[in-house]
Amino acid sequence: MIGLKRALALLGALGAVLTVLGVLIALNTEHIDGKIPLAFFSAAIMGSYIGVGLSAWWRRPRNRIGALMTAAGFSAFFLPLSAANSSLFYTIGATLGSIGYIIVAHLVLAFPTGRLETASQRRLIAASYALGIGAPLLFLMFEGDCDCDSVDGPRSAFLITESPGFIRILDPVVGLLGVTLTALMVRVLVRRWRAATPHARRALAPVLWTGTLLVATLLFTLAFDALGDMTDEAESVVDLVGIIVVTAVPYAYVLGLARSRSWRAEAMTDVVAGLGGARSDLQAVLTDALGDPSLEVAYWLPERGVHVGADGLPVLLPAADDPLRSATDVRRDGVLVGALIHDRALCDEPDILAAVANGAALALDHQRLDAELRARVEELRESRQRILEVGLAERRRLERDLHDGAQQRLVSLSLQLGLVTQQLDRGGTDAARELLDGARGEARAALEDLRELARGIHPAVLTDRGLGPALEALADRATVPVDLQGLPDERLPWAVEAAAYFVVSESLTNVAKYARATHAEVRVGREHGWALVEVADDGVGGADPSSGSGLRGLADRLAALDGRLEIESAEGRGTTVRARIPCR
């Protein structure tokens, strides 16, 4: 496969050959009076566009501006070709002679990325290409004589029949269509300018203003063609202005690059100077450097896997296809530390965005600690609020369970004992014995209810013997075989033991209810001042912590101890619940 450098070199050589050939054709024409100006301007347009276009193509191969500019340079060959003495060459040149202007308009509308942003812009350019090729072709099919300075000029090789009446109708229609299309282009350019940030305008200005002047010149010419013929002097002036403006576009592009580099240097200077203070406002500094008042700074918290703002609240990055907003990652030594959320128009200057992001990486990484602290404070506030709500709900549940369970049984026991007394007074020993047996059963049931309630509040085995025996008791009651590993021999702080116990208890309860598992493993250990608790099963997976109160309650309980709950639960691959609890 031919390399880009060799391909561009071949295109450059071909451009040089065509430029010389175009000059020779222009100097040898027999039906154009301005031979020398035509030769000069065709050579100037081809040389500037092809030279600057190939350079831009080489420097930014993914940007289509270089390819469009090179194509515009090659299309300028059709200008001298339309002065050829050969009927066939003249016809080809006359058919495609205006295609270069449309390519330049395409380039200006697609600047600076080389890609048209919207479907309406793509339709506009497609219609312009169709009109720029189709209209001359229709003229050449129904008008035999060329628009020449001599009556001895070549005739159209595509001539079907001469129809002056059709030409008189076609001429204003094409002019009005051209006016409409160019007016729409002007509107797009004006909107582009108004939407650009102040710094972006500095880099875009040379090309956008030159392109706008070019399109306005075309609009002026087409309007006069649609409404009536211009005088020869006016037409010469408009043609001269159009040629000068077209020739200036590549140099405007070079000037825009220079100003863009200047912007990049200025933005970097602003960032470095603005972040010199110990308590500088990072967002304000970056806003000034990029000229985007809507800019937001988002800090990446790897432990939580989310971006947060300076206030610690989660920040949602814009989608990749968001037409208004975009996000640029900020990395320090290759590690993600945050993101800049900004106007999508700044994506047209990726070098400047990258420079500013690199300059701000150190400050953003330092301020990320403050954002993480605020996020933890906010998380603790929310978790404690949920714990309070859960505590109130739990008290109501206990009250209901006591009322509906043990209390009812004790009431029944009291009634039965009263009946026993009555039977004994009457001498009914057998009936009294049956009532006593029933009362004994009610007492056992009430005792079991109370034990279940006590176990749900805080299991006695955990208080008396520690975490290991308590987890063994949980494993014995589990509905699937549970393999216990690494149970601690020594006692842990009571809050840590309680949190670890309820992590295992809730996880095994979920295994029984939802996992459809055949086996579970519980691992407990200590590592660098942390207690690590992990419960894994071989079930169906797909657990969602946000869909129920159990796992969310565990996360809140751990957050109150500055711990973390992690859940891995891919569909069909089981679930792993992992808790990290500070234990010093």
JOLINVEN-V814236 format. One record per residue. N is the residue number from 0. RES is the residue in one small letter. PHI is phi as a letter, one per 40 degrees, with the letter a starting at -180 (999 if undefined). NEAR is the number of other C-alpha atoms within 8 Angstrom. D_CENTER is the distance of its C-alpha to the mean C-alpha in whole Angstrom. Layout:
BEGIN
N	RES	PHI	NEAR	D_CENTER
N	RES	PHI	NEAR	D_CENTER
END
This chain:
BEGIN
0	m	999	2	34
1	i	c	5	34
2	g	c	6	32
3	l	c	7	30
4	k	c	7	33
5	r	c	8	35
6	a	c	9	34
7	l	c	10	33
8	a	c	8	37
9	l	c	8	38
10	l	c	8	36
11	g	c	11	38
12	a	c	8	41
13	l	c	8	41
14	g	c	12	40
15	a	c	9	43
16	v	c	8	45
17	l	c	10	44
18	t	c	13	44
19	v	c	9	48
20	l	c	8	49
21	g	c	14	47
22	v	c	13	50
23	l	c	9	53
24	i	c	12	52
25	a	c	15	52
26	l	c	9	55
27	n	b	8	57
28	t	c	11	56
29	e	b	9	59
30	h	b	12	58
31	i	b	10	55
32	d	c	5	57
33	g	c	6	54
34	k	c	11	54
35	i	c	8	53
36	p	d	7	51
37	l	c	10	49
38	a	c	14	49
39	f	c	9	48
40	f	c	9	45
41	s	c	15	44
42	a	c	12	44
43	a	c	9	42
44	i	c	12	39
45	m	c	15	39
46	g	c	12	40
47	s	c	12	37
48	y	c	14	34
49	i	c	16	35
50	g	c	10	35
51	v	c	13	32
52	g	c	15	30
53	l	c	14	31
54	s	c	9	30
55	a	c	11	27
56	w	c	14	26
57	w	c	11	28
58	r	c	6	26
59	r	b	8	22
60	p	c	9	23
61	r	c	5	19
62	n	c	9	19
63	r	c	11	22
64	i	c	15	23
65	g	d	16	26
66	a	c	10	27
67	l	c	14	27
68	m	c	17	29
69	t	c	14	31
70	a	c	10	32
71	a	c	15	33
72	g	c	15	36
73	f	c	11	37
74	s	c	12	37
75	a	c	13	39
76	f	c	13	42
77	f	c	12	43
78	l	c	12	44
79	p	c	16	47
80	l	c	15	47
81	s	c	13	48
82	a	c	14	51
83	a	c	14	52
84	n	c	11	56
85	s	c	7	55
86	s	c	11	55
87	l	c	8	52
88	f	c	11	50
89	y	d	15	50
90	t	c	14	49
91	i	c	11	46
92	g	c	14	45
93	a	c	13	46
94	t	c	11	43
95	l	b	13	41
96	g	c	12	42
97	s	c	10	39
98	i	c	11	36
99	g	c	12	35
100	y	c	9	35
101	i	c	12	32
102	i	c	12	30
103	v	c	13	30
104	a	c	11	29
105	h	d	10	26
106	l	d	12	26
107	v	c	10	26
108	l	c	10	23
109	a	c	12	21
110	f	c	10	21
111	p	b	7	20
112	t	c	9	17
113	g	g	11	20
114	r	b	7	18
115	l	c	9	19
116	e	c	7	16
117	t	b	6	17
118	a	c	7	20
119	s	c	6	22
120	q	c	9	22
121	r	c	10	23
122	r	c	8	25
123	l	c	11	27
124	i	c	10	27
125	a	c	8	28
126	a	c	9	31
127	s	c	11	32
128	y	c	10	33
129	a	c	9	35
130	l	c	10	37
131	g	c	12	37
132	i	b	12	39
133	g	c	8	40
134	a	c	10	42
135	p	d	11	44
136	l	c	10	45
137	l	c	8	46
138	f	c	9	48
139	l	c	14	50
140	m	c	13	51
141	f	b	14	53
142	e	b	14	54
143	g	c	11	56
144	d	c	8	57
145	c	c	9	54
146	d	c	4	53
147	c	b	8	55
148	d	c	7	58
149	s	b	8	60
150	v	c	6	62
151	d	c	5	62
152	g	c	11	58
153	p	c	10	57
154	r	b	10	56
155	s	c	15	53
156	a	c	8	53
157	f	c	8	51
158	l	c	12	54
159	i	c	6	55
160	t	a	8	57
161	e	c	9	57
162	s	b	8	56
163	p	d	8	57
164	g	c	6	56
165	f	c	8	53
166	i	c	11	52
167	r	c	8	53
168	i	c	8	51
169	l	c	8	48
170	d	d	10	48
171	p	c	11	47
172	v	c	9	44
173	v	c	11	42
174	g	c	12	42
175	l	c	11	41
176	l	c	8	38
177	g	c	12	37
178	v	c	11	38
179	t	c	8	35
180	l	c	11	33
181	t	c	12	33
182	a	c	9	33
183	l	c	9	30
184	m	c	11	28
185	v	d	11	30
186	r	c	8	28
187	v	c	9	24
188	l	c	11	25
189	v	c	8	26
190	r	c	8	23
191	r	d	8	21
192	w	c	9	24
193	r	c	6	24
194	a	c	7	20
195	a	c	9	20
196	t	c	10	20
197	p	d	7	23
198	h	c	9	22
199	a	c	11	21
200	r	c	10	24
201	r	c	11	26
202	a	c	12	24
203	l	c	10	24
204	a	d	9	27
205	p	d	11	29
206	v	c	13	28
207	l	c	11	27
208	w	c	8	30
209	t	c	12	32
210	g	c	13	30
211	t	c	10	31
212	l	c	9	35
213	l	c	12	35
214	v	c	12	33
215	a	c	10	36
216	t	c	11	39
217	l	c	10	38
218	l	c	12	38
219	f	c	8	41
220	t	c	9	43
221	l	c	12	42
222	a	c	11	43
223	f	c	10	46
224	d	c	12	47
225	a	c	12	46
226	l	c	7	48
227	g	i	6	51
228	d	c	6	52
229	m	c	8	51
230	t	c	6	54
231	d	c	6	54
232	e	c	6	54
233	a	c	8	51
234	e	c	9	49
235	s	c	8	50
236	v	c	8	48
237	v	c	10	45
238	d	c	8	45
239	l	c	8	46
240	v	c	9	43
241	g	c	11	41
242	i	c	9	41
243	i	c	8	41
244	v	c	12	38
245	v	c	11	36
246	t	c	12	38
247	a	c	9	36
248	v	d	11	32
249	p	d	12	32
250	y	c	9	34
251	a	c	11	31
252	y	c	10	28
253	v	c	9	30
254	l	c	9	31
255	g	c	14	27
256	l	c	9	26
257	a	c	8	29
258	r	c	10	28
259	s	c	12	24
260	r	c	8	26
261	s	c	8	28
262	w	c	12	25
263	r	d	12	23
264	a	c	8	26
265	e	c	9	27
266	a	c	12	23
267	m	c	12	24
268	t	c	8	28
269	d	c	11	26
270	v	c	14	24
271	v	c	9	27
272	a	c	7	30
273	g	c	9	28
274	l	c	12	27
275	g	c	7	31
276	g	c	6	32
277	a	c	5	32
278	r	b	4	30
279	s	c	9	28
280	d	c	7	25
281	l	c	10	22
282	q	c	9	20
283	a	c	7	23
284	v	c	13	23
285	l	c	12	20
286	t	c	12	20
287	d	c	10	23
288	a	c	12	22
289	l	c	10	19
290	g	g	10	21
291	d	b	10	18
292	p	c	6	19
293	s	c	7	16
294	l	c	12	15
295	e	b	8	14
296	v	b	11	15
297	a	b	13	14
298	y	b	15	16
299	w	c	13	15
300	l	b	12	18
301	p	c	6	19
302	e	c	4	22
303	r	c	5	20
304	g	g	7	17
305	v	b	9	15
306	h	c	13	14
307	v	b	16	16
308	g	c	12	17
309	a	c	11	21
310	d	c	8	22
311	g	g	13	21
312	l	c	9	20
313	p	d	8	16
314	v	b	9	13
315	l	c	5	10
316	l	c	8	7
317	p	c	9	5
318	a	c	6	4
319	a	c	5	3
320	d	c	4	6
321	d	c	8	7
322	p	c	5	10
323	l	b	7	11
324	r	b	10	8
325	s	a	14	6
326	a	b	10	6
327	t	b	10	9
328	d	c	10	10
329	v	b	13	14
330	r	b	12	16
331	r	b	11	20
332	d	f	4	22
333	g	g	5	20
334	v	b	6	19
335	l	c	9	16
336	v	b	15	17
337	g	i	14	14
338	a	a	12	11
339	l	b	13	11
340	i	b	14	10
341	h	a	13	11
342	d	c	12	12
343	r	c	10	10
344	a	c	9	13
345	l	c	11	13
346	c	c	9	11
347	d	c	8	15
348	e	b	9	16
349	p	c	8	14
350	d	c	7	18
351	i	c	11	18
352	l	d	12	15
353	a	c	8	16
354	a	c	10	19
355	v	c	15	19
356	a	c	13	16
357	n	c	10	19
358	g	c	10	22
359	a	c	12	20
360	a	c	12	20
361	l	c	8	23
362	a	c	9	23
363	l	c	12	20
364	d	c	12	22
365	h	c	8	25
366	q	c	8	24
367	r	c	12	21
368	l	c	8	25
369	d	c	9	26
370	a	c	14	22
371	e	c	11	23
372	l	c	9	27
373	r	c	11	26
374	a	c	12	23
375	r	c	9	26
376	v	c	8	29
377	e	c	10	27
378	e	c	9	26
379	l	c	11	30
380	r	c	8	31
381	e	c	8	29
382	s	c	12	31
383	r	c	10	34
384	q	c	8	34
385	r	c	10	33
386	i	c	11	36
387	l	c	8	38
388	e	c	8	37
389	v	c	9	38
390	g	c	8	41
391	l	c	8	42
392	a	c	8	41
393	e	c	8	43
394	r	c	8	46
395	r	c	8	46
396	r	c	8	46
397	l	c	9	49
398	e	c	8	51
399	r	c	8	51
400	d	c	9	51
401	l	c	9	54
402	h	c	9	56
403	d	c	8	55
404	g	b	10	56
405	a	c	14	58
406	q	c	10	60
407	q	c	9	61
408	r	c	12	62
409	l	c	11	64
410	v	c	8	65
411	s	c	10	66
412	l	c	11	68
413	s	c	8	70
414	l	c	8	71
415	q	c	12	72
416	l	c	11	74
417	g	c	8	76
418	l	c	10	77
419	v	c	13	78
420	t	d	9	81
421	q	c	8	82
422	q	c	12	83
423	l	c	10	84
424	d	c	7	87
425	r	c	6	88
426	g	g	6	88
427	g	c	9	86
428	t	c	8	85
429	d	c	6	83
430	a	c	9	81
431	a	c	13	80
432	r	c	9	79
433	e	c	8	77
434	l	c	12	75
435	l	c	11	75
436	d	c	8	73
437	g	c	9	70
438	a	c	12	70
439	r	c	8	69
440	g	c	8	67
441	e	c	12	65
442	a	c	11	65
443	r	c	8	64
444	a	c	10	61
445	a	c	13	60
446	l	c	9	60
447	e	c	8	58
448	d	d	10	55
449	l	c	9	56
450	r	c	8	55
451	e	c	8	52
452	l	c	9	51
453	a	c	10	52
454	r	c	9	50
455	g	c	7	47
456	i	c	6	47
457	h	a	9	48
458	p	c	10	50
459	a	c	8	53
460	v	c	9	53
461	l	c	13	50
462	t	c	8	52
463	d	c	6	55
464	r	b	9	54
465	g	h	12	50
466	l	c	14	47
467	g	d	10	48
468	p	d	10	51
469	a	c	13	49
470	l	c	10	46
471	e	c	9	49
472	a	c	8	50
473	l	c	9	47
474	a	c	11	47
475	d	c	6	50
476	r	c	6	49
477	a	c	11	46
478	t	c	5	46
479	v	b	9	45
480	p	d	9	46
481	v	b	10	44
482	d	c	9	44
483	l	c	10	45
484	q	b	8	44
485	g	g	7	44
486	l	c	10	46
487	p	c	9	47
488	d	c	5	50
489	e	c	4	50
490	r	c	7	49
491	l	b	9	46
492	p	d	7	46
493	w	d	6	46
494	a	c	6	43
495	v	c	12	41
496	e	c	12	43
497	a	c	10	43
498	a	c	11	39
499	a	c	11	39
500	y	d	11	42
501	f	c	9	40
502	v	c	11	37
503	v	c	13	39
504	s	c	9	41
505	e	c	10	38
506	s	c	10	36
507	l	c	10	39
508	t	c	9	40
509	n	c	9	36
510	v	d	12	37
511	a	c	12	40
512	k	c	7	39
513	y	b	6	36
514	a	c	14	35
515	r	f	9	38
516	a	c	13	39
517	t	b	9	42
518	h	a	10	41
519	a	a	13	40
520	e	b	12	40
521	v	b	13	40
522	r	b	12	40
523	v	b	12	40
524	g	a	10	40
525	r	b	9	40
526	e	a	7	38
527	h	f	4	38
528	g	g	8	39
529	w	b	11	37
530	a	c	14	38
531	l	b	13	36
532	v	b	14	36
533	e	b	13	35
534	v	b	14	36
535	a	b	11	35
536	d	b	14	36
537	d	b	13	36
538	g	c	13	35
539	v	c	12	32
540	g	g	13	29
541	g	g	10	27
542	a	c	7	27
543	d	b	7	25
544	p	c	9	26
545	s	c	7	25
546	s	c	5	27
547	g	a	8	30
548	s	c	8	32
549	g	c	7	34
550	l	c	10	31
551	r	c	10	29
552	g	c	11	33
553	l	c	12	33
554	a	c	10	30
555	d	c	13	31
556	r	c	11	35
557	l	c	14	33
558	a	c	12	31
559	a	c	10	34
560	l	c	8	36
561	d	g	8	32
562	g	b	11	32
563	r	b	10	29
564	l	b	11	28
565	e	b	7	26
566	i	b	9	26
567	e	b	7	25
568	s	a	12	26
569	a	c	10	25
570	e	d	8	26
571	g	g	8	30
572	r	b	10	30
573	g	g	16	31
574	t	b	17	30
575	t	b	11	31
576	v	b	12	31
577	r	b	11	31
578	a	b	15	32
579	r	b	11	32
580	i	b	13	35
581	p	d	11	36
582	c	a	10	40
583	r	b	4	42
END
